[in-house]
Amino acid sequence: MDKGNQSVVKEFVLLGLCHSWNMQHFLFLVFILLYLIIVFGNALIVTLIIIDHHLHSPMYFLLANLSFVDLWLSSVTTPKMITDFLRENKTISFGGCMCQILFVHFVGGGEMVLLVVMAYDRYVAICKPLHYSTIMSLKRCIALVVTYWIIGFVHALSQMVVIIQLPFCGPREIDSFFCDIPLVIQLACMDSSTLGILMNGDSGVLAMTCFILLLISYTYILLTVCQHSNTAASKALSTCTAHITVVVLFFGPCIFIYVWPLSITWVDKFLAVFYSVITPLLNPAIYSLRNKEMKNSLKRFRNYYVDPKGTCSTNRLRSDPRLRLCFLNSQS
């Protein structure tokens, strides 16, 4: 583009979720509480998996990565939204807007691939249990994690290369609480209808490809369980219910935002909140409440770190043989 068409807009105005000051103050309290729960819940899962050797397995290694990604995904947009509830002038710089777009698609695209990796882990555990430890080795897990980060970065970079070159010279109001590609493209000083379709198609292809791979993986898992129906397969299947729930919660908003956009303002805002706040909030609850190992790990964490002076204190194990029985019970 020539120099006359380069961006002259230095900042954008975020219209937020609503215009009522009373409602914004109420939403400030709600979302700051939700964000603190997101940070605490996901950080707790990562901490438990790191310090508890009972959770040093491929499934929990991937779960720790999911919690880290959810924490990052929420942190890209939620803190800005919370502070804007208390501001009359809700602006974001051009560079800040571009950073939001980059990291939302970097982390979001990576999480899509991560969910596929987690489904592959459950497929190997249920359909090929005798080869599980060989296939899902630490080296393989690290390679899969690096792969999903690379795919997320390439996806985000492919979007940014186009967006950052668009001419922005007029309208600068974004009817949302963060910068997202469909809304930013509409502000470009050009006919952006075709470009919008192409950019949504880019995200849609990644989302649908991952979603189809997930459907294939879980279909194989269900067929295997139906054919064998042994105790081990049934137990492994129980862990898949949490995975399937997370997949539905994550891909539902993505499909309606990028694959099949409804173009209804309040619906788009609701889906954006669900994608960036509700899903990272529910993931820790889904995995911790439905997973026996996570519950046991939380009990061990509470006994030895939060309540070190309790009846099962490790400092008293050596001096009181009766407490050794308490220690063994807590490990079971």
GUTIRO-726022 format. One record per residue (C-alpha): x, y, z. Coordinates in Angstrom, 1 decimal, decimal comma, padded with zeros to 4 digits. Layout:
N
<node><px>X</px><py>Y</py><pz>Z</pz></node>
...
***
This chain:
332
<node><px>000,0</px><py>000,0</py><pz>000,0</pz></node>
<node><px>001,1</px><py>003,6</py><pz>-000,6</pz></node>
<node><px>001,9</px><py>005,9</py><pz>002,3</pz></node>
<node><px>-001,4</px><py>007,7</py><pz>001,9</pz></node>
<node><px>-003,3</px><py>004,6</py><pz>002,9</pz></node>
<node><px>-001,3</px><py>003,8</py><pz>006,0</pz></node>
<node><px>-003,0</px><py>003,8</py><pz>009,4</pz></node>
<node><px>-003,7</px><py>007,1</py><pz>011,0</pz></node>
<node><px>-005,8</px><py>005,7</py><pz>013,8</pz></node>
<node><px>-003,7</px><py>005,7</py><pz>017,0</pz></node>
<node><px>-006,3</px><py>004,1</py><pz>019,3</pz></node>
<node><px>-009,7</px><py>002,4</py><pz>019,2</pz></node>
<node><px>-012,7</px><py>002,9</py><pz>021,5</pz></node>
<node><px>-014,2</px><py>-000,2</py><pz>023,1</pz></node>
<node><px>-017,9</px><py>000,1</py><pz>023,7</pz></node>
<node><px>-017,9</px><py>-002,7</py><pz>026,3</pz></node>
<node><px>-020,7</px><py>-004,9</py><pz>027,4</pz></node>
<node><px>-023,2</px><py>-002,2</py><pz>028,4</pz></node>
<node><px>-023,6</px><py>001,6</py><pz>028,8</pz></node>
<node><px>-025,3</px><py>001,8</py><pz>032,2</pz></node>
<node><px>-022,9</px><py>002,9</py><pz>035,0</pz></node>
<node><px>-024,7</px><py>001,0</py><pz>037,7</pz></node>
<node><px>-024,6</px><py>-002,2</py><pz>035,6</pz></node>
<node><px>-020,9</px><py>-001,7</py><pz>034,9</pz></node>
<node><px>-020,1</px><py>-001,4</py><pz>038,6</pz></node>
<node><px>-022,1</px><py>-004,6</py><pz>039,2</pz></node>
<node><px>-020,3</px><py>-006,4</py><pz>036,3</pz></node>
<node><px>-016,9</px><py>-005,1</py><pz>037,7</pz></node>
<node><px>-017,6</px><py>-007,0</py><pz>041,0</pz></node>
<node><px>-018,8</px><py>-010,1</py><pz>039,2</pz></node>
<node><px>-016,0</px><py>-010,4</py><pz>036,7</pz></node>
<node><px>-013,2</px><py>-009,5</py><pz>039,1</pz></node>
<node><px>-014,5</px><py>-012,4</py><pz>041,3</pz></node>
<node><px>-014,7</px><py>-014,7</py><pz>038,3</pz></node>
<node><px>-011,2</px><py>-013,8</py><pz>037,2</pz></node>
<node><px>-009,7</px><py>-014,4</py><pz>040,6</pz></node>
<node><px>-011,4</px><py>-017,8</py><pz>040,6</pz></node>
<node><px>-009,9</px><py>-018,5</py><pz>037,1</pz></node>
<node><px>-006,4</px><py>-017,6</py><pz>038,3</pz></node>
<node><px>-006,7</px><py>-019,6</py><pz>041,5</pz></node>
<node><px>-008,3</px><py>-022,6</py><pz>040,0</pz></node>
<node><px>-006,0</px><py>-023,1</py><pz>037,0</pz></node>
<node><px>-002,9</px><py>-022,2</py><pz>039,0</pz></node>
<node><px>-003,9</px><py>-024,7</py><pz>041,7</pz></node>
<node><px>-004,2</px><py>-027,5</py><pz>039,1</pz></node>
<node><px>-000,8</px><py>-026,7</py><pz>037,6</pz></node>
<node><px>000,8</px><py>-026,6</py><pz>041,0</pz></node>
<node><px>-000,8</px><py>-029,9</py><pz>042,1</pz></node>
<node><px>000,4</px><py>-031,7</py><pz>039,0</pz></node>
<node><px>003,9</px><py>-030,3</py><pz>039,3</pz></node>
<node><px>004,4</px><py>-031,2</py><pz>043,0</pz></node>
<node><px>002,4</px><py>-034,4</py><pz>043,3</pz></node>
<node><px>004,2</px><py>-037,4</py><pz>041,9</pz></node>
<node><px>001,0</px><py>-039,4</py><pz>041,7</pz></node>
<node><px>-000,1</px><py>-037,0</py><pz>038,9</pz></node>
<node><px>003,1</px><py>-037,4</py><pz>036,9</pz></node>
<node><px>001,5</px><py>-039,1</py><pz>033,9</pz></node>
<node><px>000,8</px><py>-038,0</py><pz>030,3</pz></node>
<node><px>-002,9</px><py>-037,2</py><pz>030,9</pz></node>
<node><px>-002,1</px><py>-034,9</py><pz>033,8</pz></node>
<node><px>000,9</px><py>-033,4</py><pz>032,0</pz></node>
<node><px>-001,5</px><py>-032,3</py><pz>029,2</pz></node>
<node><px>-004,1</px><py>-031,2</py><pz>031,7</pz></node>
<node><px>-001,5</px><py>-028,9</py><pz>033,3</pz></node>
<node><px>-000,8</px><py>-027,4</py><pz>029,9</pz></node>
<node><px>-004,6</px><py>-026,9</py><pz>029,4</pz></node>
<node><px>-004,9</px><py>-025,0</py><pz>032,7</pz></node>
<node><px>-001,9</px><py>-022,8</py><pz>031,8</pz></node>
<node><px>-003,4</px><py>-022,1</py><pz>028,4</pz></node>
<node><px>-006,8</px><py>-021,3</py><pz>029,9</pz></node>
<node><px>-005,2</px><py>-018,9</py><pz>032,4</pz></node>
<node><px>-003,3</px><py>-017,1</py><pz>029,6</pz></node>
<node><px>-006,3</px><py>-017,0</py><pz>027,3</pz></node>
<node><px>-008,5</px><py>-015,3</py><pz>030,0</pz></node>
<node><px>-005,7</px><py>-012,9</py><pz>031,0</pz></node>
<node><px>-005,4</px><py>-011,6</py><pz>027,4</pz></node>
<node><px>-008,8</px><py>-009,9</py><pz>027,5</pz></node>
<node><px>-010,4</px><py>-010,1</py><pz>031,0</pz></node>
<node><px>-008,1</px><py>-007,7</py><pz>033,0</pz></node>
<node><px>-008,7</px><py>-005,0</py><pz>030,4</pz></node>
<node><px>-012,4</px><py>-005,6</py><pz>030,5</pz></node>
<node><px>-012,5</px><py>-005,3</py><pz>034,3</pz></node>
<node><px>-010,6</px><py>-002,1</py><pz>034,4</pz></node>
<node><px>-012,7</px><py>-000,6</py><pz>031,7</pz></node>
<node><px>-015,9</px><py>-001,0</py><pz>033,8</pz></node>
<node><px>-014,5</px><py>001,8</py><pz>036,0</pz></node>
<node><px>-013,5</px><py>004,1</py><pz>033,1</pz></node>
<node><px>-015,6</px><py>006,4</py><pz>031,1</pz></node>
<node><px>-013,0</px><py>006,6</py><pz>028,3</pz></node>
<node><px>-012,6</px><py>002,9</py><pz>027,2</pz></node>
<node><px>-009,8</px><py>003,2</py><pz>024,7</pz></node>
<node><px>-007,0</px><py>000,8</py><pz>023,6</pz></node>
<node><px>-004,0</px><py>001,7</py><pz>021,6</pz></node>
<node><px>-003,5</px><py>000,5</py><pz>018,1</pz></node>
<node><px>-000,5</px><py>-001,7</py><pz>019,3</pz></node>
<node><px>-002,5</px><py>-003,0</py><pz>022,2</pz></node>
<node><px>-005,4</px><py>-003,9</py><pz>019,9</pz></node>
<node><px>-003,0</px><py>-005,8</py><pz>017,6</pz></node>
<node><px>-001,4</px><py>-007,6</py><pz>020,6</pz></node>
<node><px>-004,9</px><py>-008,7</py><pz>021,8</pz></node>
<node><px>-005,6</px><py>-010,2</py><pz>018,3</pz></node>
<node><px>-002,3</px><py>-011,9</py><pz>018,1</pz></node>
<node><px>-002,4</px><py>-013,5</py><pz>021,6</pz></node>
<node><px>-006,1</px><py>-014,5</py><pz>021,4</pz></node>
<node><px>-005,5</px><py>-016,4</py><pz>018,2</pz></node>
<node><px>-002,1</px><py>-017,7</py><pz>019,3</pz></node>
<node><px>-003,4</px><py>-019,1</py><pz>022,6</pz></node>
<node><px>-006,9</px><py>-020,0</py><pz>021,2</pz></node>
<node><px>-005,5</px><py>-021,8</py><pz>018,2</pz></node>
<node><px>-003,0</px><py>-023,7</py><pz>020,3</pz></node>
<node><px>-005,8</px><py>-024,8</py><pz>022,7</pz></node>
<node><px>-007,8</px><py>-026,3</py><pz>019,8</pz></node>
<node><px>-004,8</px><py>-028,4</py><pz>018,9</pz></node>
<node><px>-004,1</px><py>-029,3</py><pz>022,6</pz></node>
<node><px>-007,7</px><py>-030,6</py><pz>022,9</pz></node>
<node><px>-007,0</px><py>-032,9</py><pz>020,0</pz></node>
<node><px>-003,8</px><py>-034,1</py><pz>021,6</pz></node>
<node><px>-005,7</px><py>-034,8</py><pz>024,8</pz></node>
<node><px>-008,2</px><py>-036,8</py><pz>022,8</pz></node>
<node><px>-005,4</px><py>-038,8</py><pz>021,2</pz></node>
<node><px>-004,0</px><py>-039,5</py><pz>024,7</pz></node>
<node><px>-007,4</px><py>-041,0</py><pz>025,8</pz></node>
<node><px>-007,6</px><py>-042,9</py><pz>022,5</pz></node>
<node><px>-004,2</px><py>-044,6</py><pz>023,2</pz></node>
<node><px>-005,1</px><py>-045,2</py><pz>026,8</pz></node>
<node><px>-008,4</px><py>-047,0</py><pz>025,9</pz></node>
<node><px>-007,8</px><py>-048,5</py><pz>022,5</pz></node>
<node><px>-004,1</px><py>-049,5</py><pz>023,0</pz></node>
<node><px>-003,6</px><py>-049,8</py><pz>026,8</pz></node>
<node><px>-000,6</px><py>-052,2</py><pz>026,5</pz></node>
<node><px>001,4</px><py>-049,7</py><pz>024,4</pz></node>
<node><px>000,3</px><py>-046,6</py><pz>026,3</pz></node>
<node><px>003,5</px><py>-046,0</py><pz>028,2</pz></node>
<node><px>005,6</px><py>-046,5</py><pz>025,1</pz></node>
<node><px>003,5</px><py>-044,4</py><pz>022,7</pz></node>
<node><px>002,9</px><py>-041,5</py><pz>025,2</pz></node>
<node><px>006,4</px><py>-041,2</py><pz>026,5</pz></node>
<node><px>007,7</px><py>-038,0</py><pz>028,0</pz></node>
<node><px>009,6</px><py>-037,3</py><pz>024,7</pz></node>
<node><px>006,4</px><py>-037,7</py><pz>022,7</pz></node>
<node><px>004,4</px><py>-035,6</py><pz>025,1</pz></node>
<node><px>006,9</px><py>-032,7</py><pz>024,9</pz></node>
<node><px>006,9</px><py>-033,0</py><pz>021,1</pz></node>
<node><px>003,1</px><py>-032,8</py><pz>021,0</pz></node>
<node><px>003,1</px><py>-029,7</py><pz>023,3</pz></node>
<node><px>005,7</px><py>-028,0</py><pz>021,1</pz></node>
<node><px>003,6</px><py>-028,8</py><pz>018,0</pz></node>
<node><px>000,4</px><py>-027,2</py><pz>019,4</pz></node>
<node><px>002,3</px><py>-024,0</py><pz>020,3</pz></node>
<node><px>003,8</px><py>-023,9</py><pz>016,8</pz></node>
<node><px>000,5</px><py>-024,4</py><pz>015,1</pz></node>
<node><px>-001,1</px><py>-021,7</py><pz>017,3</pz></node>
<node><px>001,7</px><py>-019,2</py><pz>016,5</pz></node>
<node><px>001,6</px><py>-019,9</py><pz>012,8</pz></node>
<node><px>-002,2</px><py>-019,4</py><pz>012,8</pz></node>
<node><px>-002,0</px><py>-016,1</py><pz>014,7</pz></node>
<node><px>000,8</px><py>-014,8</py><pz>012,6</pz></node>
<node><px>-001,1</px><py>-015,6</py><pz>009,4</pz></node>
<node><px>-003,9</px><py>-013,4</py><pz>010,7</pz></node>
<node><px>-001,7</px><py>-010,6</py><pz>011,9</pz></node>
<node><px>000,2</px><py>-010,3</py><pz>008,6</pz></node>
<node><px>-003,0</px><py>-009,2</py><pz>007,0</pz></node>
<node><px>-004,7</px><py>-007,2</py><pz>009,8</pz></node>
<node><px>-001,7</px><py>-005,0</py><pz>010,5</pz></node>
<node><px>-001,5</px><py>-003,8</py><pz>006,9</pz></node>
<node><px>-005,1</px><py>-002,7</py><pz>006,7</pz></node>
<node><px>-005,8</px><py>001,1</py><pz>006,4</pz></node>
<node><px>-007,6</px><py>002,5</py><pz>009,4</pz></node>
<node><px>-008,5</px><py>006,2</py><pz>008,8</pz></node>
<node><px>-012,0</px><py>006,7</py><pz>010,0</pz></node>
<node><px>-014,3</px><py>004,8</py><pz>012,4</pz></node>
<node><px>-012,6</px><py>003,6</py><pz>015,5</pz></node>
<node><px>-015,4</px><py>002,2</py><pz>017,7</pz></node>
<node><px>-015,4</px><py>-001,5</py><pz>018,5</pz></node>
<node><px>-018,7</px><py>-002,8</py><pz>019,9</pz></node>
<node><px>-017,1</px><py>-005,3</py><pz>022,2</pz></node>
<node><px>-014,8</px><py>-005,5</py><pz>025,3</pz></node>
<node><px>-011,8</px><py>-006,6</py><pz>023,3</pz></node>
<node><px>-010,3</px><py>-006,4</py><pz>019,8</pz></node>
<node><px>-011,2</px><py>-009,3</py><pz>017,6</pz></node>
<node><px>-010,7</px><py>-009,8</py><pz>013,9</pz></node>
<node><px>-014,3</px><py>-009,6</py><pz>012,6</pz></node>
<node><px>-014,9</px><py>-006,3</py><pz>014,4</pz></node>
<node><px>-011,6</px><py>-004,7</py><pz>013,6</pz></node>
<node><px>-011,8</px><py>-005,6</py><pz>009,9</pz></node>
<node><px>-015,1</px><py>-003,7</py><pz>009,7</pz></node>
<node><px>-013,3</px><py>-000,5</py><pz>010,6</pz></node>
<node><px>-010,9</px><py>-000,6</py><pz>007,7</pz></node>
<node><px>-011,2</px><py>002,1</py><pz>005,1</pz></node>
<node><px>-011,9</px><py>-000,4</py><pz>002,3</pz></node>
<node><px>-014,5</px><py>-003,0</py><pz>001,2</pz></node>
<node><px>-013,7</px><py>-005,6</py><pz>003,8</pz></node>
<node><px>-016,6</px><py>-008,1</py><pz>003,2</pz></node>
<node><px>-014,5</px><py>-010,5</py><pz>001,2</pz></node>
<node><px>-011,5</px><py>-010,2</py><pz>003,5</pz></node>
<node><px>-013,7</px><py>-010,8</py><pz>006,5</pz></node>
<node><px>-015,0</px><py>-014,0</py><pz>005,0</pz></node>
<node><px>-011,4</px><py>-015,2</py><pz>004,2</pz></node>
<node><px>-010,2</px><py>-014,4</py><pz>007,7</pz></node>
<node><px>-013,1</px><py>-016,1</py><pz>009,4</pz></node>
<node><px>-012,5</px><py>-019,0</py><pz>007,0</pz></node>
<node><px>-008,9</px><py>-019,2</py><pz>008,2</pz></node>
<node><px>-010,0</px><py>-019,6</py><pz>011,8</pz></node>
<node><px>-013,0</px><py>-021,8</py><pz>010,8</pz></node>
<node><px>-010,8</px><py>-024,3</py><pz>009,0</pz></node>
<node><px>-008,6</px><py>-024,8</py><pz>012,0</pz></node>
<node><px>-011,6</px><py>-025,1</py><pz>014,3</pz></node>
<node><px>-013,5</px><py>-027,5</py><pz>012,1</pz></node>
<node><px>-010,4</px><py>-029,6</py><pz>011,4</pz></node>
<node><px>-009,7</px><py>-030,0</py><pz>015,1</pz></node>
<node><px>-013,4</px><py>-030,6</py><pz>015,8</pz></node>
<node><px>-013,6</px><py>-033,4</py><pz>013,2</pz></node>
<node><px>-010,4</px><py>-035,0</py><pz>014,6</pz></node>
<node><px>-012,0</px><py>-034,9</py><pz>018,0</pz></node>
<node><px>-015,1</px><py>-036,6</py><pz>016,8</pz></node>
<node><px>-013,1</px><py>-039,3</py><pz>015,1</pz></node>
<node><px>-011,1</px><py>-040,0</py><pz>018,3</pz></node>
<node><px>-014,0</px><py>-040,2</py><pz>020,6</pz></node>
<node><px>-016,0</px><py>-042,3</py><pz>018,1</pz></node>
<node><px>-013,2</px><py>-044,9</py><pz>018,2</pz></node>
<node><px>-013,1</px><py>-044,7</py><pz>022,0</pz></node>
<node><px>-016,9</px><py>-045,3</py><pz>022,3</pz></node>
<node><px>-016,7</px><py>-048,2</py><pz>019,8</pz></node>
<node><px>-013,8</px><py>-049,8</py><pz>021,8</pz></node>
<node><px>-015,6</px><py>-049,5</py><pz>025,1</pz></node>
<node><px>-018,8</px><py>-051,0</py><pz>023,6</pz></node>
<node><px>-016,9</px><py>-053,9</py><pz>022,2</pz></node>
<node><px>-014,8</px><py>-054,8</py><pz>025,2</pz></node>
<node><px>-016,7</px><py>-053,1</py><pz>028,1</pz></node>
<node><px>-014,1</px><py>-054,2</py><pz>030,7</pz></node>
<node><px>-013,4</px><py>-052,4</py><pz>033,9</pz></node>
<node><px>-010,3</px><py>-050,6</py><pz>032,8</pz></node>
<node><px>-011,9</px><py>-049,3</py><pz>029,6</pz></node>
<node><px>-014,9</px><py>-048,1</py><pz>031,5</pz></node>
<node><px>-012,7</px><py>-046,3</py><pz>034,0</pz></node>
<node><px>-010,8</px><py>-044,7</py><pz>031,2</pz></node>
<node><px>-014,0</px><py>-043,7</py><pz>029,5</pz></node>
<node><px>-015,1</px><py>-041,9</py><pz>032,7</pz></node>
<node><px>-012,2</px><py>-039,5</py><pz>032,2</pz></node>
<node><px>-013,3</px><py>-038,8</py><pz>028,7</pz></node>
<node><px>-016,6</px><py>-037,3</py><pz>029,8</pz></node>
<node><px>-014,7</px><py>-034,4</py><pz>031,3</pz></node>
<node><px>-012,7</px><py>-034,0</py><pz>028,1</pz></node>
<node><px>-015,9</px><py>-034,1</py><pz>025,9</pz></node>
<node><px>-017,6</px><py>-031,5</py><pz>028,2</pz></node>
<node><px>-014,6</px><py>-029,1</py><pz>027,8</pz></node>
<node><px>-014,6</px><py>-029,7</py><pz>024,0</pz></node>
<node><px>-018,2</px><py>-028,7</py><pz>023,7</pz></node>
<node><px>-017,8</px><py>-025,6</py><pz>025,9</pz></node>
<node><px>-014,7</px><py>-024,4</py><pz>023,9</pz></node>
<node><px>-015,8</px><py>-025,2</py><pz>020,3</pz></node>
<node><px>-019,4</px><py>-024,1</py><pz>020,7</pz></node>
<node><px>-018,6</px><py>-020,4</py><pz>020,9</pz></node>
<node><px>-015,7</px><py>-020,7</py><pz>018,3</pz></node>
<node><px>-018,1</px><py>-022,2</py><pz>015,7</pz></node>
<node><px>-020,7</px><py>-019,4</py><pz>016,1</pz></node>
<node><px>-018,0</px><py>-016,7</py><pz>016,1</pz></node>
<node><px>-015,9</px><py>-017,8</py><pz>013,2</pz></node>
<node><px>-017,5</px><py>-020,6</py><pz>011,3</pz></node>
<node><px>-021,2</px><py>-019,7</py><pz>011,4</pz></node>
<node><px>-021,4</px><py>-016,0</py><pz>012,7</pz></node>
<node><px>-024,8</px><py>-014,9</py><pz>013,8</pz></node>
<node><px>-024,0</px><py>-011,1</py><pz>013,5</pz></node>
<node><px>-026,2</px><py>-010,3</py><pz>016,5</pz></node>
<node><px>-024,4</px><py>-007,9</py><pz>018,8</pz></node>
<node><px>-025,6</px><py>-009,2</py><pz>022,2</pz></node>
<node><px>-025,2</px><py>-012,8</py><pz>021,1</pz></node>
<node><px>-021,6</px><py>-012,0</py><pz>019,9</pz></node>
<node><px>-020,8</px><py>-010,4</py><pz>023,2</pz></node>
<node><px>-022,2</px><py>-013,3</py><pz>025,1</pz></node>
<node><px>-020,2</px><py>-015,8</py><pz>023,1</pz></node>
<node><px>-017,0</px><py>-013,7</py><pz>023,6</pz></node>
<node><px>-017,6</px><py>-013,7</py><pz>027,4</pz></node>
<node><px>-018,3</px><py>-017,4</py><pz>027,4</pz></node>
<node><px>-015,1</px><py>-018,1</py><pz>025,3</pz></node>
<node><px>-012,7</px><py>-015,9</py><pz>027,3</pz></node>
<node><px>-014,2</px><py>-016,1</py><pz>030,9</pz></node>
<node><px>-016,7</px><py>-018,9</py><pz>031,4</pz></node>
<node><px>-014,7</px><py>-021,7</py><pz>029,7</pz></node>
<node><px>-011,5</px><py>-021,1</py><pz>031,6</pz></node>
<node><px>-013,6</px><py>-020,8</py><pz>034,8</pz></node>
<node><px>-015,4</px><py>-024,2</py><pz>034,3</pz></node>
<node><px>-012,4</px><py>-026,3</py><pz>033,2</pz></node>
<node><px>-010,8</px><py>-026,5</py><pz>036,7</pz></node>
<node><px>-014,2</px><py>-027,4</py><pz>038,2</pz></node>
<node><px>-014,9</px><py>-030,0</py><pz>035,6</pz></node>
<node><px>-011,6</px><py>-031,8</py><pz>036,0</pz></node>
<node><px>-011,2</px><py>-031,4</py><pz>039,8</pz></node>
<node><px>-014,8</px><py>-032,4</py><pz>040,7</pz></node>
<node><px>-015,0</px><py>-035,4</py><pz>038,4</pz></node>
<node><px>-011,5</px><py>-036,7</py><pz>038,9</pz></node>
<node><px>-010,7</px><py>-038,9</py><pz>041,9</pz></node>
<node><px>-007,0</px><py>-038,5</py><pz>041,6</pz></node>
<node><px>-007,3</px><py>-034,7</py><pz>041,5</pz></node>
<node><px>-009,5</px><py>-034,8</py><pz>044,6</pz></node>
<node><px>-006,9</px><py>-037,0</py><pz>046,4</pz></node>
<node><px>-004,1</px><py>-034,8</py><pz>045,4</pz></node>
<node><px>-006,0</px><py>-031,7</py><pz>046,7</pz></node>
<node><px>-006,4</px><py>-033,5</py><pz>050,1</pz></node>
<node><px>-002,7</px><py>-034,3</py><pz>050,2</pz></node>
<node><px>-001,9</px><py>-030,7</py><pz>049,4</pz></node>
<node><px>-004,1</px><py>-029,5</py><pz>052,1</pz></node>
<node><px>-002,8</px><py>-031,9</py><pz>054,7</pz></node>
<node><px>000,9</px><py>-031,2</py><pz>054,1</pz></node>
<node><px>001,0</px><py>-027,6</py><pz>053,0</pz></node>
<node><px>-002,1</px><py>-025,7</py><pz>054,1</pz></node>
<node><px>-002,6</px><py>-027,5</py><pz>057,4</pz></node>
<node><px>000,9</px><py>-028,7</py><pz>058,4</pz></node>
<node><px>000,0</px><py>-028,7</py><pz>062,1</pz></node>
<node><px>-002,9</px><py>-031,1</py><pz>061,6</pz></node>
<node><px>-003,1</px><py>-034,6</py><pz>062,8</pz></node>
<node><px>-001,4</px><py>-035,9</py><pz>059,7</pz></node>
<node><px>001,5</px><py>-033,5</py><pz>059,8</pz></node>
<node><px>004,6</px><py>-034,9</py><pz>058,2</pz></node>
<node><px>006,7</px><py>-033,3</py><pz>060,9</pz></node>
<node><px>005,2</px><py>-035,7</py><pz>063,4</pz></node>
<node><px>005,1</px><py>-038,9</py><pz>061,3</pz></node>
<node><px>008,5</px><py>-040,1</py><pz>062,5</pz></node>
<node><px>007,8</px><py>-039,5</py><pz>066,2</pz></node>
<node><px>004,3</px><py>-041,0</py><pz>066,3</pz></node>
<node><px>003,7</px><py>-044,5</py><pz>064,7</pz></node>
<node><px>000,0</px><py>-044,0</py><pz>064,8</pz></node>
<node><px>000,2</px><py>-041,1</py><pz>062,4</pz></node>
<node><px>001,9</px><py>-043,3</py><pz>059,9</pz></node>
<node><px>-001,4</px><py>-045,0</py><pz>059,4</pz></node>
<node><px>-003,0</px><py>-041,7</py><pz>058,8</pz></node>
<node><px>-000,4</px><py>-040,9</py><pz>056,2</pz></node>
<node><px>-000,9</px><py>-044,2</py><pz>054,4</pz></node>
<node><px>-004,7</px><py>-043,6</py><pz>054,4</pz></node>
<node><px>-004,2</px><py>-040,2</py><pz>052,8</pz></node>
<node><px>-002,1</px><py>-041,7</py><pz>050,1</pz></node>
<node><px>-004,8</px><py>-044,2</py><pz>049,1</pz></node>
***
